[in-house]
Amino acid sequence: MIQKMKKLTFLVTSKEYDHFLTDIRQLGVVHIEELQKGATSEELQANLALAERYKHVFSILDHAKEAYTPSHEFAPVAFDDMSQAALLDYVEHLNEEELALRHQLDAVNCDITSLEPWGEFSWDDIRKLEQAGYAATFYVCPTKLFQQEWRDQYFATPVSDIGGKLYFVTFSKESPDITAQVLTLPNKALSSYVAEKEEIESKISAVHDKLIAVNEQCRDTIAAGKLDNENNISLSKVHLSHESIADDAVRLLVGWTLVEKVPAVVDYLEHGHIYYELADPAFDDDVPIQIQNNKFASLFEPILRMYSLPNYHDIDPLPLFAPFFMLFFGLCMGDAGYGALILAVSIAFCIMKPSLRRYGMLGICLGGMTIICGLVTGTFFGINLATVDWDWLKPIQPYFLNDSKKDSFFGYSPMMVISVIIGLIQVLIGMTMAGCKAVKNYGFIYGVGKFSWVTALVSATILFGLPMFGVELSRTVQYVLYGVIGLSVLGIFFLNSPGAYKKPIVGTAMNVGSGLWATYGMATGLLGDLLSYIRLFALGLTGGVLGSVFNSLATDMTASLSWGIRWLPFLLILLFGHGINFALCMISSFVHPMRLTFVEYFKNAEFEGGGNEYNPFRIKKK
């Protein structure tokens, strides 16, 4: 539900302005509108840059905390005398030091990799041979291409054979004529590089210890500084959100507050003798949005935010968005076993990560619906429960809605027909919401044309659809439905643009023309919208078929083995196959329900979005 807002316009003298902002900030219920779009200042730019530094520092500390443990018990470091700026500099310096050490470690590892095939040898001995006139050259070539005459001509000496490649060295007074790759080796012994590597790793470990010390002893201090900076940013933005009038003697400020917060704001303004105006939002105002729903619908708010918040003139889609998205997810997954897996992981997530419990509860809802849909269709980890020869399951097997009942609905799969029916219901609900939106914003007469479409489609569905399922309608009911459809046609053709009737003749022509155009759009668009919902059936069927294929592969490919050794490859094939299938189903079960909601549903509901979230000017606290 979109919360009602009130518009506040303040006129404050420049002398009282700072004190006024402090009081409004303490109240913490007024959203300040930005009157100077795109305005900035050096102070704001500096605070924004500092915010990026805080973000970077916390990412460094979080990485150190998660990826490393202290290499030893280290004594607490004295950070008490360090300022916020010094702490940020210290962490950033440690990070730069680690990056430099990492580059050095990469270089040393490359040198070690180059020398490992040759083992430990003395470069002093090599140089003595060179002084005697015998130049040492290092080569590598495929083992089978090594030629024995190289031994006689150039004293070629194989050193190691690794992965089909032979590493050898030659000693000769002339340049060898050898078709092999010449290698240039680092100029120190392997042991010295190994020792250097250990020294660098020790330094990196020491840097990590310092980062962990900072995280344990100063994280709260840095977090407090980050919070202060965020408050400074909001204050800087508010300073840029007023307009100066009367040669900067008076400041004009526009704000918004929730209707239930108005008494507290007005009480302060009256006692402070601040001039203000309180008004309802004008239609063209950019009103901030705050939505409030029950606990169930609120779980799906992050998914809605991926599209957009509603604007102030929209109808909040969340109460109806949530159950449909949950149902669509369950139908796309379509496997009770996968649903049980999602449910188990989500419950564990709620227990182990209380801070992210909201997402765990969302997973519980989606997993629970997947179990229900999987049991309705009779699929459990790719097993078609309608065909298995299990005595305890036989009494309920006829009730599974699966593809084996191809002739249940006019030769079509029951789930295909059900998917289209679900789509029709959601589209009709969307059209009803569009009518409610028109009534909310313009008045009842503006919603009649949209409600007429819903009434006509529902009546036509009952009149022509029910007999197809064997339901006979009495003659009286049929006449009533024909009458309702006729009245709906009048609404469609004569009340789709009531505002045009300011000029009766032109208005009538415009309404009839709009009605014809809307009829053409409905005839072509509605069919396409409904066919889109077949994906719910197709994706659920595909997931079940793939799961069944992997079950068959695991059974058939290991059939010749005894169970003493068969269980391992059998289990590996199942885990690998169902792992791939589960991942694909998860992707599809998020993407396609969002597509159906964001395209078909929002289009028919005339959902615009683009809402600016209500963010009152206040002091942020931990």
DOBA-195377 format. One line per 4 residues: number of its first residue (from 1); their letters; for each residue y, z, x of C-alpha. Coordinates in Angstrom, 1 decimal. Each point is the difference from the previous one (the first is absolute). Layout:
N
NUM> A> Y/Z/X ~ ...
***
This chain:
622
1> MIQK> 0.0/0.0/0.0 ~ 3.4/-0.9/1.3 ~ 2.3/3.0/0.0 ~ 3.4/-0.2/-1.7
5> MKKL> 3.0/-0.1/2.3 ~ 3.7/0.8/-0.4 ~ 2.8/-1.6/2.0 ~ 2.6/2.2/1.6
9> TFLV> 3.3/-1.2/1.4 ~ 2.0/2.4/2.2 ~ 3.6/0.0/1.2 ~ 0.5/2.4/2.8
13> TSKE> 3.0/0.6/2.3 ~ -0.5/-0.8/3.7 ~ 0.7/3.7/0.8 ~ -2.8/1.2/-2.3
17> YDHF> -2.4/-2.8/0.8 ~ -2.1/1.6/2.7 ~ -0.3/3.2/-1.9 ~ -1.0/-1.9/-3.1
21> LTDI> -2.7/-1.9/1.9 ~ -1.4/3.3/1.3 ~ -0.2/1.4/-3.6 ~ -1.6/-3.1/-1.4
25> RQLG> -2.5/0.0/2.8 ~ -0.9/3.6/-0.7 ~ -0.6/-0.9/-3.7 ~ -2.4/-2.7/1.2
29> VVHI> -0.2/-1.9/-3.3 ~ 2.6/-2.8/0.3 ~ -0.9/-3.5/1.2 ~ 3.0/-1.5/1.7
33> EELQ> 0.6/-3.7/-0.6 ~ 0.9/-2.1/2.9 ~ 3.4/-1.5/-0.9 ~ 0.6/-1.7/3.4
37> KGAT> -3.1/-2.2/0.3 ~ -1.1/-0.5/3.6 ~ 2.6/2.3/1.5 ~ -0.8/1.8/3.2
41> SEEL> 1.5/2.2/2.7 ~ -0.6/1.0/3.6 ~ -1.2/3.4/-1.2 ~ -2.5/-1.6/-2.4
45> QANL> -1.3/-2.4/2.6 ~ -0.4/2.8/2.5 ~ -1.9/2.1/-2.5 ~ -2.3/-3.0/-0.9
49> ALAE> -0.7/-0.6/3.6 ~ -0.8/3.7/0.5 ~ -2.4/-0.2/-3.0 ~ -1.9/-2.8/1.7
53> RYKH> -0.3/2.2/3.1 ~ -1.4/2.9/-2.0 ~ -2.5/-2.4/-1.7 ~ -1.1/-1.3/3.5
57> VFSI> -0.3/3.5/1.4 ~ -2.2/1.2/-2.9 ~ -2.2/-3.1/0.4 ~ -0.4/1.0/3.7
61> LDHA> -0.8/3.6/-0.8 ~ -2.4/-1.0/-2.8 ~ -1.9/-2.4/2.3 ~ -0.3/2.7/2.6
65> KEAY> -1.2/2.5/-2.5 ~ -2.7/-2.2/-1.5 ~ -1.2/-1.9/3.0 ~ -0.1/2.7/2.7
69> TPSH> -0.9/3.6/0.6 ~ 1.4/2.1/2.8 ~ -1.8/-0.5/3.3 ~ 0.3/3.7/0.7
73> EFAP> 1.6/3.2/-1.2 ~ 3.6/-0.5/0.8 ~ 2.8/2.6/0.0 ~ 2.7/-0.4/-2.7
77> VAFD> 3.0/-2.0/1.2 ~ 3.4/1.5/-0.5 ~ 1.8/-2.3/-2.5 ~ 2.3/2.6/-1.5
81> DMSQ> 3.1/-1.0/1.9 ~ -0.5/-3.7/-0.7 ~ 2.3/-1.7/-2.5 ~ -1.2/-2.5/-2.6
85> AALL> 1.2/-2.9/2.1 ~ -1.7/1.5/3.1 ~ -3.3/0.4/-1.8 ~ 0.2/-3.7/-1.2
89> DYVE> 0.8/-1.1/3.5 ~ -2.9/2.1/1.4 ~ -2.6/-1.5/-2.4 ~ 1.3/-3.6/0.5
93> HLNE> 0.0/0.5/3.8 ~ -3.6/1.2/-0.2 ~ -0.9/-3.0/-2.0 ~ 1.6/-2.3/2.5
97> EELA> -1.8/1.7/2.8 ~ -3.3/-0.4/-1.8 ~ 0.7/-3.7/-0.6 ~ 0.8/-0.5/3.7
101> LRHQ> -3.2/1.8/1.0 ~ -1.9/-2.1/-2.4 ~ 1.3/-3.1/1.6 ~ -1.0/1.4/3.4
105> LDAV> -3.5/0.9/-1.3 ~ -0.5/-3.5/-1.4 ~ 0.9/-1.5/3.4 ~ -2.4/2.4/1.8
109> NCDI> -2.8/-0.8/-2.5 ~ 0.4/-3.7/0.7 ~ -0.3/0.7/3.7 ~ -3.1/2.1/-0.5
113> TSLE> -1.5/-2.7/-2.2 ~ 0.6/-2.5/2.8 ~ -1.5/2.1/2.7 ~ -3.0/1.5/-1.9
117> PWGE> -2.3/-3.1/0.6 ~ 0.6/0.4/3.7 ~ -0.6/3.7/0.2 ~ 1.6/2.2/2.7
121> FSWD> 0.9/-1.7/3.3 ~ 2.5/0.4/2.8 ~ 2.9/-2.4/0.2 ~ 0.4/1.1/3.7
125> DIRK> -3.4/-1.6/0.8 ~ 1.1/-3.2/-1.8 ~ 3.1/-0.1/2.1 ~ -1.9/0.5/3.2
129> LEQA> -2.2/-3.0/-0.9 ~ 3.2/-2.1/-0.7 ~ 1.3/1.0/3.5 ~ -3.2/-1.3/1.4
133> GYAA> 0.7/-3.3/-1.7 ~ -2.3/0.4/-3.1 ~ 2.0/-0.2/-3.2 ~ -1.6/1.8/-3.0
137> TFYV> 0.2/-1.9/-3.3 ~ -1.2/1.5/-3.4 ~ -1.6/-2.2/-2.6 ~ -1.7/0.1/-3.4
141> CPTK> -2.1/-2.7/-1.6 ~ -2.9/-0.3/-2.5 ~ -3.1/1.3/1.7 ~ -2.0/-3.2/-0.4
145> LFQQ> 2.8/-2.0/1.8 ~ -0.2/2.0/3.2 ~ -1.2/-2.2/2.9 ~ -2.1/1.2/2.8
149> EWRD> 1.7/-2.2/2.6 ~ 3.1/2.1/-0.4 ~ -1.9/2.9/1.7 ~ -0.5/-2.2/3.1
153> QYFA> 3.4/-1.7/0.2 ~ 2.3/2.9/-1.1 ~ -2.1/3.2/0.2 ~ 0.2/0.2/-3.8
157> TPVS> -1.2/3.5/-1.0 ~ -0.7/0.8/-3.7 ~ 1.3/3.5/-0.9 ~ -0.9/0.3/-3.7
161> DIGG> -1.3/-1.9/-3.0 ~ 1.6/1.0/-3.3 ~ -0.4/-1.7/-3.3 ~ -1.3/-3.3/1.6
165> KLYF> 2.9/-0.1/2.5 ~ -0.6/0.4/3.7 ~ 2.7/1.6/2.1 ~ -0.2/-0.9/3.7
169> VTFS> 2.1/0.0/3.1 ~ 0.2/-2.5/2.9 ~ 0.9/0.5/3.7 ~ 1.1/-3.2/1.8
173> KESP> 2.4/-1.3/2.6 ~ 0.9/-3.0/-2.2 ~ 0.9/-0.3/-3.7 ~ -3.3/-0.1/-1.9
177> DITA> -0.8/-3.0/-2.2 ~ -1.5/1.9/-2.9 ~ 0.2/-0.9/-3.7 ~ 0.5/3.6/-1.3
181> QVLT> 2.9/2.0/-1.3 ~ 2.0/1.7/2.8 ~ 1.0/3.6/-0.8 ~ 3.0/2.0/1.3
185> LPNK> -0.9/3.6/0.2 ~ 2.3/3.1/0.1 ~ 0.8/1.1/3.5 ~ -1.4/3.6/-0.2
189> ALSS> -3.4/1.4/-0.3 ~ -1.7/0.6/-3.4 ~ 0.0/3.8/0.6 ~ 3.7/0.2/0.5
193> YVAE> 0.6/-1.8/-3.4 ~ -2.5/2.4/-1.7 ~ 1.9/2.9/1.5 ~ 3.3/-1.5/-1.1
197> KEEI> -1.4/-0.5/-3.5 ~ -1.0/3.7/-0.2 ~ 3.4/1.0/1.1 ~ 1.8/-2.1/-2.6
201> ESKI> -2.4/1.3/-2.7 ~ 0.9/3.5/1.0 ~ 3.7/-0.7/-0.3 ~ -0.5/-1.6/-3.4
205> SAVH> -2.0/3.1/-1.1 ~ 2.9/2.2/1.3 ~ 2.4/-2.0/-2.1 ~ -2.2/0.4/-3.1
209> DKLI> -0.1/3.8/0.6 ~ 3.8/0.1/0.0 ~ 0.2/-2.1/-3.2 ~ -2.5/2.3/-1.7
213> AVNE> 2.0/3.0/1.2 ~ 3.2/-1.5/-1.6 ~ -1.9/-0.7/-3.2 ~ -1.3/3.5/-0.3
217> QCRD> 3.1/1.9/1.0 ~ 2.9/-2.3/-1.0 ~ -1.2/-2.1/-2.9 ~ 1.7/2.2/-2.6
221> TIAA> 3.2/0.0/2.0 ~ 0.0/-3.8/0.3 ~ -0.9/-0.3/-3.7 ~ 3.0/2.2/-0.9
225> GKLD> 2.2/-2.3/2.1 ~ -1.4/-3.0/-1.8 ~ 0.7/1.5/-3.3 ~ 3.6/0.9/1.0
229> NENN> 0.5/-3.6/1.1 ~ -1.3/-1.3/-3.4 ~ 2.5/2.2/-1.7 ~ 2.7/-1.3/2.2
233> ISLS> -1.0/-3.6/-0.9 ~ 0.2/0.8/-3.7 ~ 3.4/1.6/0.5 ~ 1.3/-3.0/2.1
237> KVHL> -1.2/-2.4/-2.8 ~ 1.8/2.1/-2.6 ~ 3.2/-0.1/2.1 ~ -0.2/-3.8/-0.2
241> SHES> -0.7/0.0/-3.8 ~ 3.4/0.9/-1.2 ~ 3.1/-2.0/-0.7 ~ 3.5/1.2/1.2
245> IADD> 2.9/-0.4/-2.5 ~ 3.6/1.0/0.0 ~ 0.4/-0.6/3.8 ~ -3.1/2.1/0.7
249> AVRL> 1.3/3.0/-1.9 ~ -2.8/-0.2/-2.6 ~ -3.7/-0.9/0.5 ~ -2.0/-1.7/-2.8
253> LVGW> -3.8/0.8/0.0 ~ -2.6/-1.2/-2.5 ~ -3.3/1.9/-0.5 ~ -3.0/0.3/-2.2
257> TLVE> -2.0/2.9/-1.3 ~ -2.9/0.7/-2.3 ~ 1.0/0.9/-3.6 ~ -1.6/3.4/0.3
261> KVPA> 2.1/0.8/3.2 ~ 3.3/-0.9/-1.7 ~ 0.8/3.6/-1.1 ~ -0.3/1.4/3.6
265> VVDY> 2.2/-2.8/1.4 ~ 2.6/0.3/-2.8 ~ 0.2/3.8/0.4 ~ 0.8/-0.4/3.7
269> LEHG> 2.6/-2.7/-0.6 ~ 1.7/2.0/-2.8 ~ 0.2/3.1/2.2 ~ 1.2/-2.0/3.0
273> HIYY> 2.7/-1.8/-2.0 ~ -1.4/-3.3/1.2 ~ 1.0/-3.1/-2.0 ~ -3.0/-1.8/-1.3
277> ELAD> -1.2/-2.4/-2.7 ~ -3.5/0.2/-1.5 ~ -1.4/-3.1/-1.6 ~ -3.2/-1.8/-1.0
281> PAFD> -1.1/-2.8/2.3 ~ 1.6/-3.4/-0.7 ~ -2.5/-2.9/-0.3 ~ 1.1/-1.6/3.3
285> DDVP> -0.1/3.3/2.0 ~ -2.4/0.4/2.9 ~ -1.6/3.2/-1.4 ~ -2.3/1.9/2.3
289> IQIQ> -3.5/0.5/-1.2 ~ -2.3/3.1/-0.3 ~ -3.3/-0.4/-1.7 ~ -2.0/2.9/-1.3
293> NNKF> -3.6/-0.3/-1.3 ~ -3.1/2.1/-0.5 ~ -2.2/0.9/3.0 ~ -2.4/-2.9/-0.7
297> ASLF> 2.6/-2.8/-0.2 ~ 2.0/1.4/3.0 ~ -3.1/-0.6/2.2 ~ 0.6/-3.8/-0.4
301> EPIL> 3.7/0.2/0.9 ~ -0.6/-1.1/3.6 ~ -1.6/-3.2/-1.3 ~ 2.9/-0.7/-2.3
305> RMYS> 2.5/0.6/2.9 ~ -1.8/-2.8/1.9 ~ 1.6/-2.3/-2.6 ~ 3.2/1.8/-1.0
309> LPNY> 1.3/3.0/-1.9 ~ 1.2/-0.9/-3.5 ~ 3.7/-0.5/-0.6 ~ 1.8/2.2/-2.5
313> HDID> -0.3/-2.6/-2.8 ~ -3.8/-0.5/0.5 ~ -2.8/1.9/-1.8 ~ -1.9/2.2/2.4
317> PLPL> -3.3/-1.9/0.5 ~ -1.9/2.8/1.7 ~ -1.6/1.7/-3.1 ~ -1.8/-3.2/-1.0
321> FAPF> -0.1/-1.4/3.6 ~ -2.3/2.8/1.2 ~ -3.0/-0.2/-2.4 ~ -0.1/-3.8/0.2
325> FMLF> 0.2/-0.1/3.8 ~ -2.8/2.6/0.1 ~ -2.1/-2.0/-2.4 ~ 0.6/-3.2/2.0
329> FGLC> -0.9/1.6/3.2 ~ -3.3/1.3/-1.4 ~ -0.9/-3.4/-1.5 ~ 0.8/-1.8/3.3
333> MGDA> -2.2/2.4/2.1 ~ -2.6/0.0/-2.8 ~ -2.6/2.1/1.9 ~ -0.8/3.6/-0.9
337> GYGA> -1.3/0.7/3.5 ~ 3.3/-1.2/1.6 ~ 1.9/2.1/-2.6 ~ -2.1/3.1/1.0
341> LILA> 0.9/-0.7/3.6 ~ 3.7/-0.2/-0.8 ~ -0.2/3.1/-2.1 ~ -1.7/2.0/2.8
345> VSIA> 2.4/-1.1/2.7 ~ 3.0/0.7/-2.2 ~ -1.2/3.6/-0.8 ~ -0.5/0.6/3.7
349> FCIM> 3.5/-1.4/0.6 ~ 1.5/2.5/-2.5 ~ -1.8/2.9/1.7 ~ 0.7/-1.0/3.6
353> KPSL> 3.5/-1.4/-0.4 ~ 1.9/2.1/-2.6 ~ 3.3/-1.6/1.0 ~ -1.4/-3.3/-1.2
357> RRYG> -1.8/1.4/-3.1 ~ 2.0/-2.4/-2.2 ~ -1.7/-3.0/1.5 ~ -3.4/1.7/-0.1
361> MLGI> 0.5/0.6/-3.7 ~ 0.8/-3.7/-0.4 ~ -3.3/-0.9/1.7 ~ -1.9/2.4/-2.3
365> CLGG> 1.4/-1.8/-3.0 ~ -0.8/-3.4/1.4 ~ -3.5/1.1/1.2 ~ -0.8/1.6/-3.4
369> MTII> 1.0/-3.1/-1.9 ~ -2.1/-2.2/2.4 ~ -3.0/2.2/-0.8 ~ 0.6/-0.5/-3.7
373> CGLV> 0.4/-3.7/0.3 ~ -3.0/-0.3/2.3 ~ -2.2/1.9/-2.4 ~ 1.2/-2.1/-2.9
377> TGTF> -0.9/-3.2/1.8 ~ -3.2/1.5/1.5 ~ 0.7/-0.4/3.7 ~ -0.7/2.7/2.7
381> FGIN> 0.3/-1.0/3.7 ~ -0.8/-3.6/-1.0 ~ -3.1/1.0/-2.1 ~ 0.0/-1.7/-3.4
385> LATV> -1.0/3.0/-2.1 ~ -0.8/-2.3/-3.0 ~ -2.9/-1.7/1.8 ~ -1.6/2.9/2.0
389> DWDW> -3.4/1.2/-1.2 ~ 0.8/3.7/-0.3 ~ -1.5/1.7/-3.0 ~ 2.7/2.6/-0.3
393> LKPI> 2.7/-2.7/-0.1 ~ -1.7/-2.3/-2.6 ~ 1.5/1.7/-3.1 ~ 3.5/-0.8/1.1
397> QPYF> -0.5/-3.4/1.8 ~ 0.8/-2.1/-3.2 ~ 3.5/1.6/0.0 ~ 1.1/-1.2/3.4
401> LNDS> 2.7/-2.7/-0.2 ~ -1.1/-2.3/2.7 ~ -0.5/-3.7/0.6 ~ -3.6/0.0/-1.2
405> KKDS> 1.4/-0.1/-3.6 ~ 1.5/-3.4/0.3 ~ -0.2/-0.8/-3.7 ~ 1.5/3.2/-1.3
409> FFGY> 3.4/-1.4/-0.7 ~ -0.1/-3.8/-0.7 ~ -1.9/-0.7/3.2 ~ 2.4/2.0/2.2
413> SPMM> -0.6/3.1/1.9 ~ 1.1/3.1/-1.9 ~ 2.1/1.2/3.0 ~ 1.9/-3.3/0.0
417> VISV> 0.9/0.3/-3.6 ~ 0.9/3.7/0.4 ~ 2.2/-0.9/3.0 ~ 1.9/-2.5/-2.1
421> IIGL> 0.3/2.5/-2.9 ~ 1.4/2.7/2.4 ~ 2.5/-2.6/1.3 ~ 1.1/-0.8/-3.6
425> IQVL> 0.5/3.7/-0.7 ~ 2.1/0.5/3.1 ~ 2.1/-3.2/-0.6 ~ 0.7/1.2/-3.6
429> IGMT> 1.0/3.4/1.2 ~ 2.3/-1.7/2.5 ~ 1.6/-2.1/-2.7 ~ 0.4/3.2/-2.1
433> MAGC> 1.8/1.7/3.0 ~ 2.2/-3.1/0.2 ~ 1.0/0.5/-3.6 ~ 0.6/3.8/0.5
437> KAVK> 2.2/-0.9/3.0 ~ 2.1/-2.4/-2.1 ~ 0.3/2.7/-2.7 ~ 1.0/2.6/2.6
441> NYGF> 2.7/-2.2/1.6 ~ 1.4/-2.0/-2.9 ~ -1.3/1.3/-3.3 ~ -2.9/-0.4/-2.4
445> IYGV> 0.9/-3.5/-1.2 ~ -0.4/-1.3/3.6 ~ -3.6/1.2/0.2 ~ -1.1/-1.6/-3.3
449> GKFS> -0.8/-3.4/1.7 ~ -2.1/1.6/2.7 ~ -1.8/2.3/-2.5 ~ -0.6/-3.1/-2.2
453> WVTA> -2.1/-1.6/2.8 ~ -2.1/3.1/0.4 ~ -0.5/0.3/-3.8 ~ -0.9/-3.7/-0.3
457> LVSA> -2.5/0.1/2.9 ~ -1.7/3.2/-1.2 ~ -0.3/-1.4/-3.5 ~ -1.3/-3.3/1.2
461> TILF> -2.6/1.8/2.2 ~ -1.2/2.0/-3.0 ~ 0.0/-2.9/-2.4 ~ -1.8/-2.5/2.3
465> GLPM> -1.6/2.2/2.6 ~ -2.0/2.6/-2.1 ~ -2.0/-2.6/-2.0 ~ -1.2/-1.4/3.4
469> FGVE> -1.6/3.4/0.5 ~ -1.6/0.0/-3.4 ~ 2.6/2.1/-1.7 ~ 0.9/-1.5/-3.5
473> LSRT> 3.5/0.6/-1.3 ~ 0.7/0.2/-3.7 ~ 2.2/-2.6/-1.7 ~ 2.7/2.5/-0.5
477> VQYV> 0.1/1.0/3.7 ~ 0.1/-3.6/1.0 ~ 3.0/-0.6/-2.3 ~ 1.8/3.0/1.3
481> LYGV> -0.6/-1.1/3.6 ~ 1.3/-3.5/-0.8 ~ 3.1/1.6/-1.5 ~ 0.6/2.2/3.0
485> IGLS> -0.3/-3.1/2.3 ~ 2.4/-1.9/-2.2 ~ 2.6/2.8/0.2 ~ -0.6/0.2/3.8
489> VLGI> 0.8/-3.7/0.2 ~ 3.3/0.6/-1.7 ~ 0.8/2.7/2.6 ~ -1.0/-2.3/2.9
493> FFLN> 2.1/-2.9/-1.1 ~ 3.0/1.7/-1.5 ~ 0.4/3.4/1.8 ~ -0.8/-0.7/3.6
497> SPGA> 3.8/-0.2/0.9 ~ 1.9/2.0/-2.6 ~ 3.2/0.0/2.0 ~ 0.3/-3.7/-0.6
501> YKKP> 0.7/0.5/-3.7 ~ 3.7/0.6/0.7 ~ 0.2/-3.7/-0.7 ~ -2.5/-0.5/-2.9
505> IVGT> -0.8/-3.7/0.3 ~ -0.2/0.0/3.8 ~ -1.8/3.3/0.0 ~ -2.7/-1.3/-2.4
509> AMNV> -0.5/-3.1/2.1 ~ -0.2/2.1/3.2 ~ -2.5/2.4/-1.5 ~ -2.3/-2.8/-1.3
513> GSGL> 0.2/-1.8/3.3 ~ -0.7/3.2/1.9 ~ -2.9/0.7/-2.3 ~ -1.5/-3.5/0.6
517> WATY> 0.4/0.5/3.8 ~ -1.6/3.5/-0.2 ~ -2.9/-1.4/-2.0 ~ -0.6/-2.6/2.6
521> GMAT> 0.2/2.6/2.7 ~ -2.3/2.4/-1.9 ~ -2.6/-2.8/-0.7 ~ -0.2/-1.0/3.7
525> GLLG> 0.7/3.4/1.7 ~ -2.1/2.3/-2.1 ~ -3.2/-1.9/0.7 ~ 0.7/0.0/3.8
529> DLLS> 0.8/3.7/-0.1 ~ -3.2/0.8/-1.8 ~ -2.2/-2.1/2.2 ~ 1.4/1.9/3.0
533> YIRL> -1.8/3.1/-1.3 ~ -3.4/-1.7/0.5 ~ 0.4/1.0/3.7 ~ -0.9/3.6/-1.2
537> FALG> -3.4/-1.3/-1.0 ~ -0.4/-2.4/3.0 ~ 0.9/2.5/2.7 ~ -2.3/2.7/-1.5
541> LTGG> -2.9/-2.6/-0.3 ~ 0.6/-1.2/3.6 ~ -0.1/3.5/1.4 ~ -3.3/0.7/-1.8
545> VLGS> -1.5/-3.3/1.1 ~ 0.9/0.6/3.6 ~ -1.4/3.5/-0.1 ~ -3.2/-1.4/-1.5
549> VFNS> -0.2/-2.6/2.8 ~ 0.2/2.6/2.7 ~ -2.6/2.1/-1.7 ~ -2.3/-3.1/-0.1
553> LATD> 0.7/-0.7/3.7 ~ -0.9/3.5/1.0 ~ -3.2/-0.2/-2.0 ~ -1.1/-3.5/1.0
557> MTAS> 0.9/0.1/3.7 ~ -1.9/3.2/0.6 ~ -2.9/-0.6/-2.3 ~ -2.5/-0.8/2.9
561> LSWG> 0.7/3.4/1.8 ~ -1.7/3.3/-0.6 ~ 2.2/2.7/-1.5 ~ -0.3/1.9/3.2
565> IRWL> 2.5/-2.4/1.6 ~ 1.2/-1.9/-3.0 ~ 2.4/2.7/-1.3 ~ 2.4/-0.5/2.9
569> PFLL> 0.7/-3.8/-0.3 ~ -0.2/0.4/-3.8 ~ 2.7/2.7/0.1 ~ 2.2/-1.9/2.5
573> ILLF> 0.0/-3.2/-2.1 ~ 0.9/2.1/-3.1 ~ 2.8/1.8/1.7 ~ 1.4/-3.1/1.6
577> GHGI> -0.3/-2.1/-3.1 ~ 1.3/2.5/-2.5 ~ 2.8/1.0/2.5 ~ 1.3/-3.5/0.0
581> NFAL> -0.4/-0.3/-3.8 ~ 1.7/3.3/-0.6 ~ 3.0/-1.0/2.2 ~ 0.4/-3.3/-1.8
585> CMIS> -0.3/1.6/-3.4 ~ 2.6/2.7/0.9 ~ 2.5/-2.7/1.0 ~ -0.6/-2.1/-3.1
589> SFVH> 0.1/3.1/-2.2 ~ 3.5/0.8/1.2 ~ 1.5/-3.4/0.3 ~ -1.2/-1.6/-3.3
593> PMRL> 0.9/2.9/-2.3 ~ 3.4/0.0/1.6 ~ 0.3/-3.7/-0.5 ~ -0.9/0.2/-3.7
597> TFVE> 2.4/2.9/-0.5 ~ 2.9/-1.4/2.1 ~ -0.2/-3.5/-1.4 ~ -1.6/-0.2/-3.5
601> YFKN> 0.8/3.4/-1.3 ~ 3.6/0.4/1.5 ~ 0.8/-3.6/-1.1 ~ -0.9/0.6/-3.6
605> AEFE> 1.6/3.4/0.0 ~ 3.2/-1.5/1.5 ~ 0.0/2.6/2.7 ~ 2.9/-0.6/2.4
609> GGGN> -0.2/2.9/2.5 ~ 2.4/0.3/2.8 ~ 0.9/3.7/-0.8 ~ 2.0/2.1/2.5
613> EYNP> -1.7/3.4/0.3 ~ 1.9/3.1/-1.0 ~ 0.8/1.8/3.3 ~ 2.4/2.9/-0.6
617> FRIK> 2.4/1.0/2.7 ~ -1.4/3.3/1.3 ~ -0.9/1.9/3.1 ~ -3.6/-0.8/1.0
621> KK> -2.2/3.0/0.8 ~ -3.4/0.4/1.4
***
